[in-house]
Amino acid sequence: MDYCSPAGNNLIEQWYWDLPEEAQAEFDVTLKTLSITEDWRGMSEFKVLGGGLGEIRFRSGNIQYRPAGYFGPGARCFSIYVGCHKKGEIYKPPDAFDLAAKRRALVQRGEARLRERIV
């Protein structure tokens, strides 16, 4: 699922279209791999960060992309709340994890919504 702002803009889709084509292709392949995998534990394409937050992991060129989100709503569903990348230990945007939590709270309060991403 993709996060959509209170104004209805799909911010994850916007992030995706701003990626280079090669990165878009890597993201698509990573999502397809995750979508057919029952248990993501131990996979290089996903990492649990704590507090329910997790990141999808893929690399394109010399950039490590790390869209972050939470499982749910529902079983076998992961919702992406922020698109980001990292170099070393530095994430861009630097507040990506806080932003993901704030956006999740907006969805839980009904002030924003999620939209299904077709893989």
C-alpha positions as CSV (number, residue, x, y, z in Angstrom):
1,M,0.0,0.0,0.0
2,D,1.1,3.6,-0.7
3,Y,0.7,6.5,1.6
4,C,-1.6,9.3,0.2
5,S,-1.5,12.7,1.8
6,P,-4.5,14.5,3.3
7,A,-4.8,16.3,-0.1
8,G,-5.0,12.9,-1.8
9,N,-1.6,12.9,-3.4
10,N,0.1,9.5,-3.6
11,L,3.5,10.5,-2.2
12,I,5.1,7.1,-2.7
13,E,4.1,7.1,-6.4
14,Q,5.5,10.6,-6.8
15,W,8.8,9.4,-5.1
16,Y,8.8,6.4,-7.5
17,W,8.4,8.5,-10.6
18,D,11.3,10.7,-9.5
19,L,13.6,7.7,-9.3
20,P,15.9,6.9,-12.3
21,E,14.4,4.2,-14.6
22,E,17.0,1.6,-13.3
23,A,16.0,2.2,-9.7
24,Q,12.3,2.0,-10.7
25,A,13.0,-1.4,-12.2
26,E,14.9,-2.6,-9.2
27,F,12.1,-1.5,-6.9
28,D,9.5,-3.3,-9.1
29,V,11.6,-6.6,-8.9
30,T,12.1,-6.2,-5.2
31,L,8.3,-5.8,-4.6
32,K,7.5,-8.7,-6.8
33,T,10.0,-10.9,-4.9
34,L,8.5,-9.8,-1.5
35,S,4.9,-10.3,-2.8
36,I,5.4,-14.0,-3.5
37,T,7.4,-14.6,-0.3
38,E,5.4,-15.8,2.8
39,D,8.0,-14.9,5.4
40,W,10.3,-11.9,4.9
41,R,12.6,-12.7,7.9
42,G,16.2,-13.1,6.9
43,M,15.6,-11.7,3.4
44,S,18.2,-9.2,2.1
45,E,15.3,-7.1,0.6
46,F,13.7,-6.3,4.0
47,K,14.9,-5.3,7.4
48,V,12.9,-4.8,10.6
49,L,13.9,-1.5,12.3
50,G,12.0,-1.7,15.5
51,G,8.8,-0.4,16.9
52,G,6.9,-2.0,14.0
53,L,8.8,0.0,11.4
54,G,10.5,-1.8,8.5
55,E,12.3,-0.9,5.3
56,I,12.3,-2.4,1.9
57,R,15.9,-2.6,0.7
58,F,17.2,-2.4,-2.9
59,R,20.2,-0.8,-4.6
60,S,20.5,0.9,-7.9
61,G,23.7,2.4,-9.2
62,N,25.6,3.6,-6.1
63,I,22.5,4.4,-4.1
64,Q,20.8,2.3,-1.4
65,Y,17.1,2.8,-1.4
66,R,15.1,2.2,1.7
67,P,11.3,2.9,1.4
68,A,10.0,2.6,5.0
69,G,6.7,1.6,6.5
70,Y,4.6,-0.8,8.6
71,F,2.8,-4.1,8.2
72,G,-0.9,-3.7,7.8
73,P,-3.7,-3.1,7.4
74,G,-4.5,-6.7,7.1
75,A,-2.5,-9.9,6.8
76,R,0.3,-10.1,4.3
77,C,0.2,-6.3,3.7
78,F,3.0,-3.8,4.0
79,S,2.3,-0.1,3.7
80,I,5.0,2.3,2.6
81,Y,4.8,5.7,4.3
82,V,8.0,7.3,3.1
83,G,10.4,6.8,0.2
84,C,14.0,7.4,1.1
85,H,17.6,6.4,0.4
86,K,20.8,6.2,2.5
87,K,24.5,6.6,2.1
88,G,26.5,5.1,5.0
89,E,24.3,5.7,8.0
90,I,22.7,8.9,6.7
91,Y,19.1,8.7,5.5
92,K,17.5,11.2,3.1
93,P,15.2,12.6,4.2
94,P,17.0,12.6,7.6
95,D,13.7,12.4,9.5
96,A,12.4,9.5,7.3
97,F,11.5,7.2,10.3
98,D,9.7,10.0,12.2
99,L,7.9,11.0,9.1
100,A,6.7,7.4,8.5
101,A,5.4,7.3,12.1
102,K,3.6,10.7,11.7
103,R,2.1,9.6,8.4
104,R,0.9,6.3,9.8
105,A,-0.8,8.3,12.7
106,L,-2.6,10.4,10.1
107,V,-3.9,7.3,8.4
108,Q,-5.0,5.8,11.7
109,R,-6.9,9.0,12.5
110,G,-8.6,9.0,9.1
111,E,-6.9,12.2,8.0
112,A,-4.9,10.5,5.2
113,R,-5.3,7.2,3.4
114,L,-3.5,4.3,1.8
115,R,-3.8,3.3,-1.8
116,E,-3.1,-0.2,-3.2
117,R,0.1,-0.6,-5.2
118,I,-0.3,-3.1,-8.0
119,V,2.8,-5.3,-8.2
